[in-house]
Amino acid sequence: MADVAVAADTPESFPSHTGSRRIPWSGLPRSVSARIEDVLQGTVTAAHSQQGGFSDGLAVRLELSDGRRAFAKAVDAVAAPGVGAFHRREIGVAGGLPSGVPASRLLGSFDDGEWVALVFEDIDGALPAQPWRETELERVLDALTGLAERLTPAPSLEPTLAAPRLGGWARLADDPRALARLPEVAPAAAEELDLHLALETRLAEATTGETLTHGDLYPFNVLLTADRVVVVDWPHAWIGPAYADLVMLLSSVALSGIDPEPYAVRHPLLTGVDPEAVDVLISAQAGFLLSIACSVDSTADPRLVRMMTELGRASLRWLSIRGRTKGQS
């Protein structure tokens, strides 16, 4: 399938890294790095910080003296309570994923009331290239079918699952400051706010399902190995329709200047799905991202805000394409 260009103002790619508040291994308190080594029962000899993703804290690939490798993430939950809550939830989700799910295996964790850390097997893979390459995109889209099948019905997990990271138009409309910023941040959304508010009234219906969904399925949470597609970072998992992760990933495809619609039309997870339900999810994805982008203050990570803005706009571009397609049918 040939890539189809969309709006000319589409960014060329994701930025090289989306977070600017990573902690290096050397910046950890010794008590924390020692606990991570205790989990691994080994001595760390090299550490390589990973720049992708949004979260504060440590995200590092480790090499041990005996040749083993691992990946660790950690955060000071007192200084960053939101990220701490995500890490605590991910301990339960990652530890409860069924065997066979293409996710990195949790080797261990600890939570001392201040620092929360998770240690995973290291995946010898790389993030998908951005802008998307067709072969890699097809690999990931194919893998999502198997992922949804493996997680339906949803496994029983101990943690309270996250609410879907969807919706926000009504909240934005009720915030005068955020509403005033919307025309600057996303002019198309400002012009069609009533449409998005109407779609948001159907969000509860559109998020009903029995599949454990990842809930944050963007390219920076996917690793490609020689023979696998591995999905990482599961703190935002929720139970919903089998196609929810697919819609989220396709929303980001427009950021590469590619029309997601041809991929959506032929994907098995969307066969027989009400097109209006898909519209609701696309709009809700944009609403979640843009409502935050319009309401943050000057202390927010500028790379995170930029990424949320661009992903929200990309979702709106896809929704606009779908609207034009319906109008021509």
Secondary structure per residue as TSV (DSSP state, phi and psi in degrees):
chain	resnum	aa	ss	phi	psi
A	1	M	-	360.0	130.5
A	2	A	-	-76.0	142.0
A	3	D	-	-67.0	140.1
A	4	V	-	-111.5	121.5
A	5	A	-	-71.6	146.8
A	6	V	-	-117.0	-142.5
A	7	A	-	-56.8	142.0
A	8	A	T	-68.6	-20.3
A	9	D	T	-87.9	9.9
A	10	T	-	-64.1	131.2
A	11	P	-	-59.7	152.8
A	12	E	S	-69.1	-31.7
A	13	S	S	-168.7	172.9
A	14	F	-	-64.4	149.5
A	15	P	-	-63.0	160.8
A	16	S	S	-60.5	-29.6
A	17	H	-	-150.6	148.2
A	18	T	S	-106.6	-8.7
A	19	G	-	-119.1	150.0
A	20	S	S	-123.7	14.8
A	21	R	-	-126.3	38.0
A	22	R	B	-72.6	145.8
A	23	I	-	-102.2	126.7
A	24	P	-	-72.9	159.6
A	25	W	G	-53.8	-40.6
A	26	S	G	-68.1	-16.7
A	27	G	G	-88.7	-5.4
A	28	L	S	-72.9	146.4
A	29	P	-	-58.4	142.8
A	30	R	H	-59.3	-32.6
A	31	S	H	-63.0	-32.3
A	32	V	H	-76.9	-48.0
A	33	S	H	-61.3	-34.4
A	34	A	H	-66.3	-38.2
A	35	R	H	-65.7	-37.4
A	36	I	H	-64.7	-41.5
A	37	E	H	-64.5	-33.6
A	38	D	H	-63.3	-42.6
A	39	V	H	-59.1	-41.3
A	40	L	H	-83.2	-13.0
A	41	Q	T	51.7	49.2
A	42	G	S	-164.2	175.3
A	43	T	-	-108.7	128.7
A	44	V	E	-77.4	128.2
A	45	T	E	-110.6	-18.2
A	46	A	E	-153.7	147.0
A	47	A	E	-140.9	134.2
A	48	H	E	-125.8	110.4
A	49	S	E	-65.4	143.1
A	50	Q	-	-107.2	131.0
A	51	Q	-	-94.4	-14.2
A	52	G	-	-71.0	162.0
A	53	G	S	93.6	174.0
A	54	F	S	-104.4	-22.4
A	55	S	-	-76.7	150.2
A	56	D	S	-69.1	165.6
A	57	G	B	102.7	-165.7
A	58	L	E	-85.5	136.6
A	59	A	E	-146.6	104.2
A	60	V	E	-146.0	139.9
A	61	R	E	-93.4	131.6
A	62	L	E	-113.9	143.6
A	63	E	E	-114.7	134.8
A	64	L	E	-106.2	160.8
A	65	S	T	-62.7	-24.4
A	66	D	T	-92.7	8.7
A	67	G	S	94.7	-10.6
A	68	R	-	-71.2	161.4
A	69	R	E	-129.3	155.7
A	70	A	E	-156.0	167.2
A	71	F	E	-121.7	134.4
A	72	A	E	-129.4	145.5
A	73	K	E	-133.9	143.5
A	74	A	E	-156.2	154.7
A	75	V	E	-151.5	148.0
A	76	D	E	-78.9	103.0
A	77	A	T	-72.7	-15.8
A	78	V	T	-76.2	-43.4
A	79	A	T	-74.6	-32.1
A	80	A	-	-132.2	75.1
A	81	P	H	-63.1	-32.6
A	82	G	H	-64.3	-46.2
A	83	V	H	-66.2	-36.6
A	84	G	H	-59.2	-41.0
A	85	A	H	-64.5	-39.4
A	86	F	H	-62.3	-45.4
A	87	H	H	-62.6	-41.6
A	88	R	H	-64.5	-39.5
A	89	R	H	-67.0	-38.3
A	90	E	H	-67.1	-30.1
A	91	I	H	-55.9	-46.0
A	92	G	H	-71.1	-40.9
A	93	V	H	-67.3	-52.1
A	94	A	H	-62.2	-37.3
A	95	G	H	-72.6	-16.6
A	96	G	H	-107.4	2.5
A	97	L	-	-67.6	137.7
A	98	P	-	-65.2	155.5
A	99	S	T	-62.7	146.7
A	100	G	T	94.9	-15.0
A	101	V	S	-72.9	131.1
A	102	P	S	-75.7	73.1
A	103	A	S	-135.5	155.9
A	104	S	-	-69.8	138.6
A	105	R	-	-77.6	131.1
A	106	L	E	-75.8	120.4
A	107	L	E	-88.6	-27.7
A	108	G	E	171.3	172.9
A	109	S	E	-158.9	168.3
A	110	F	E	-153.4	155.1
A	111	D	E	-146.0	106.9
A	112	D	-	-97.4	13.4
A	113	G	S	93.0	-20.0
A	114	E	S	-117.2	-61.1
A	115	W	E	-95.4	137.7
A	116	V	E	-121.5	130.7
A	117	A	E	-137.7	146.3
A	118	L	E	-128.2	141.4
A	119	V	E	-124.5	125.6
A	120	F	E	-119.2	161.2
A	121	E	E	-61.0	146.1
A	122	D	-	-82.5	132.4
A	123	I	-	-99.2	121.4
A	124	D	-	-82.0	75.5
A	125	G	-	-147.3	-178.2
A	126	A	B	-136.7	155.8
A	127	L	-	-65.9	150.1
A	128	P	-	-59.8	144.4
A	129	A	-	-63.2	143.4
A	130	Q	S	-125.9	127.5
A	131	P	S	-58.6	156.8
A	132	W	-	-58.6	140.2
A	133	R	-	-95.4	139.9
A	134	E	H	-57.9	-41.6
A	135	T	H	-64.0	-40.0
A	136	E	H	-71.1	-39.8
A	137	L	H	-61.2	-44.1
A	138	E	H	-62.0	-39.3
A	139	R	H	-59.5	-46.2
A	140	V	H	-67.9	-44.0
A	141	L	H	-62.3	-39.9
A	142	D	H	-63.8	-39.8
A	143	A	H	-65.9	-29.2
A	144	L	H	-65.7	-28.0
A	145	T	H	-63.4	-48.6
A	146	G	H	-65.8	-36.6
A	147	L	H	-61.8	-45.8
A	148	A	H	-64.9	-39.0
A	149	E	H	-64.8	-39.7
A	150	R	H	-69.4	-25.9
A	151	L	T	-106.6	21.0
A	152	T	S	-125.1	123.4
A	153	P	S	-68.5	161.1
A	154	A	-	-63.0	137.1
A	155	P	-	-66.6	156.7
A	156	S	-	-79.8	122.7
A	157	L	-	-121.0	148.7
A	158	E	S	-73.3	-40.5
A	159	P	S	-73.0	156.6
A	160	T	-	-70.5	119.7
A	161	L	-	-71.8	156.0
A	162	A	-	-68.5	152.4
A	163	A	-	-71.8	148.7
A	164	P	-	-55.8	137.8
A	165	R	S	-81.9	65.6
A	166	L	-	-140.2	146.1
A	167	G	-	88.1	158.1
A	168	G	-	157.2	-2.8
A	169	W	H	-64.0	-43.5
A	170	A	H	-65.0	-40.0
A	171	R	H	-63.7	-41.0
A	172	L	H	-64.8	-43.6
A	173	A	H	-64.3	-26.0
A	174	D	T	-89.3	0.0
A	175	D	-	-111.7	102.3
A	176	P	H	-55.7	-38.9
A	177	R	H	-66.6	-46.5
A	178	A	H	-65.3	-40.9
A	179	L	H	-62.8	-37.0
A	180	A	H	-67.5	-27.6
A	181	R	H	-83.8	-19.7
A	182	L	H	-57.0	-44.2
A	183	P	H	-59.8	-29.5
A	184	E	H	-78.8	-41.1
A	185	V	H	-75.6	-43.2
A	186	A	-	-149.3	84.4
A	187	P	H	-55.2	-38.6
A	188	A	H	-62.8	-37.5
A	189	A	H	-67.9	-38.9
A	190	A	H	-62.6	-37.7
A	191	E	H	-72.6	-24.6
A	192	E	T	-120.3	30.3
A	193	L	H	-59.8	-39.1
A	194	D	H	-61.2	-37.9
A	195	L	H	-62.0	-45.4
A	196	H	H	-68.7	-35.5
A	197	L	H	-63.7	-38.4
A	198	A	H	-67.9	-42.9
A	199	L	H	-62.8	-36.4
A	200	E	H	-65.9	-23.9
A	201	T	T	-65.9	-17.2
A	202	R	T	-100.3	8.9
A	203	L	H	-64.3	-41.1
A	204	A	H	-60.0	-42.7
A	205	E	H	-65.1	-41.7
A	206	A	H	-73.5	-16.7
A	207	T	T	-102.9	11.7
A	208	T	-	-78.8	134.3
A	209	G	-	177.5	-174.3
A	210	E	S	-131.9	20.9
A	211	T	E	-104.7	137.5
A	212	L	E	-76.5	114.8
A	213	T	E	-103.5	152.1
A	214	H	-	-66.7	-44.2
A	215	G	S	87.5	-4.9
A	216	D	-	-151.0	46.0
A	217	L	-	-86.2	83.3
A	218	Y	-	-112.9	167.3
A	219	P	G	-57.4	-28.7
A	220	F	G	-77.6	1.4
A	221	N	G	-114.0	20.7
A	222	V	E	-125.5	133.6
A	223	L	E	-119.7	134.3
A	224	L	E	-105.7	122.8
A	225	T	-	-103.6	-175.0
A	226	A	S	-61.0	-31.0
A	227	D	S	-136.7	7.2
A	228	R	-	-136.6	156.3
A	229	V	E	-112.2	116.2
A	230	V	E	-112.2	129.8
A	231	V	E	-102.5	125.5
A	232	V	-	-117.6	168.1
A	233	D	-	63.4	90.3
A	234	W	-	-112.1	23.0
A	235	P	T	-69.8	-19.1
A	236	H	T	-100.1	18.9
A	237	A	-	-61.5	143.6
A	238	W	E	-149.6	166.8
A	239	I	E	-101.1	122.9
A	240	G	E	-160.5	-158.4
A	241	P	-	-70.8	151.8
A	242	A	T	-63.0	-22.8
A	243	Y	T	-95.4	3.3
A	244	A	H	-62.0	-44.7
A	245	D	H	-66.1	-36.7
A	246	L	H	-60.0	-46.0
A	247	V	H	-62.6	-40.2
A	248	M	H	-63.5	-46.5
A	249	L	H	-63.4	-43.1
A	250	L	H	-65.1	-30.8
A	251	S	H	-59.4	-33.9
A	252	S	H	-79.1	-17.7
A	253	V	H	-64.3	-34.3
A	254	A	G	-61.8	-20.3
A	255	L	G	-66.6	-20.1
A	256	S	G	-91.6	6.2
A	257	G	T	79.0	22.4
A	258	I	-	-113.1	138.6
A	259	D	-	-76.0	115.7
A	260	P	S	-73.1	-17.8
A	261	E	H	-61.3	-43.8
A	262	P	H	-59.2	-34.3
A	263	Y	H	-69.7	-38.8
A	264	A	H	-66.0	-42.7
A	265	V	H	-59.3	-36.1
A	266	R	H	-103.4	5.2
A	267	H	-	-81.3	133.1
A	268	P	G	-61.0	-29.1
A	269	L	G	-68.7	-18.4
A	270	L	G	-104.3	3.2
A	271	T	T	-63.7	123.6
A	272	G	T	78.6	2.1
A	273	V	-	-80.4	138.2
A	274	D	-	-58.8	119.6
A	275	P	H	-57.0	-31.8
A	276	E	H	-65.9	-33.9
A	277	A	H	-65.2	-37.4
A	278	V	H	-65.9	-41.8
A	279	D	H	-58.3	-40.8
A	280	V	H	-60.9	-44.7
A	281	L	H	-66.7	-40.5
A	282	I	H	-63.1	-46.8
A	283	S	H	-62.3	-40.8
A	284	A	H	-67.4	-34.1
A	285	Q	H	-62.8	-46.9
A	286	A	H	-62.3	-39.8
A	287	G	H	-63.5	-40.7
A	288	F	H	-61.0	-47.5
A	289	L	H	-69.9	-47.0
A	290	L	H	-75.4	-30.4
A	291	S	H	-64.3	-36.1
A	292	I	H	-72.3	-44.9
A	293	A	H	-59.5	-32.0
A	294	C	H	-83.1	-13.2
A	295	S	H	-114.2	-7.6
A	296	V	-	-71.5	159.6
A	297	D	-	-104.2	-172.2
A	298	S	T	-69.5	-11.8
A	299	T	T	-84.1	-8.4
A	300	A	S	-69.9	150.0
A	301	D	-	-64.5	117.8
A	302	P	H	-64.0	-31.2
A	303	R	H	-68.9	-39.1
A	304	L	H	-63.2	-44.8
A	305	V	H	-63.2	-42.8
A	306	R	H	-60.8	-45.0
A	307	M	H	-64.6	-43.0
A	308	M	H	-61.6	-40.7
A	309	T	H	-62.5	-47.3
A	310	E	H	-68.6	-37.9
A	311	L	H	-67.0	-38.6
A	312	G	H	-63.4	-43.3
A	313	R	H	-64.2	-38.1
A	314	A	H	-61.8	-41.8
A	315	S	H	-59.7	-42.3
A	316	L	H	-64.8	-35.9
A	317	R	H	-64.0	-42.2
A	318	W	H	-63.7	-44.0
A	319	L	H	-60.8	-38.2
A	320	S	H	-65.0	-41.6
A	321	I	H	-60.1	-43.8
A	322	R	H	-62.3	-39.1
A	323	G	H	-63.9	-41.5
A	324	R	H	-66.7	-38.2
A	325	T	H	-63.0	-42.5
A	326	K	H	-63.6	-38.4
A	327	G	H	-66.6	-22.5
A	328	Q	H	-92.3	-10.9
A	329	S	-	-85.8	360.0
